[in-house]
Amino acid sequence: MSLRSPMGRVLGLGSAKDGVSHWWMQRVSAVALVVLGLWFASALLRLGDFSHAAILAWIALPLNAVLLSLLIGTAVYHSYLGVQVVVEDYVSKHGLKIVAMLLVTFVHIVLAALGVFSVLRIAFGAVA
């Protein structure tokens, strides 16, 4: 005997309507972070020189700029998914939950934008 509603059995959705997709996106972003993190660590280990000029030159390479932007975007998205679950699970008041989710969303968008903007600024030579 199933405790799921008939509509839930037909649609295959839980009570939150998107729990499975949220769970999958956390796993997919985690795998992407592992791959991008391994690239980042190995690229830094191969760099050798950690001077400001060497790091700027490394970021300015097109492949490195693209992969670094992907790393930043993936890390921020993964963080957003995790913080969203924490807010949904532990903030009990509805109004406070809405405000917290708006704040969390805004902060993560700003972090992603600043990170990618910084990489692009270096990659296109605006920083000397």
HELIX and SHEET records of a PDB file:
HELIX    1   1 PRO A    6  LEU A   11  1                                   6    
HELIX    2   2 GLY A   19  LEU A   47  1                                  29    
HELIX    3   3 HIS A   52  ALA A   60  1                                   9    
HELIX    4   4 PRO A   62  TYR A   90  1                                  29    
HELIX    5   5 HIS A   94  ALA A  123  1                                  30    
END                                                                             
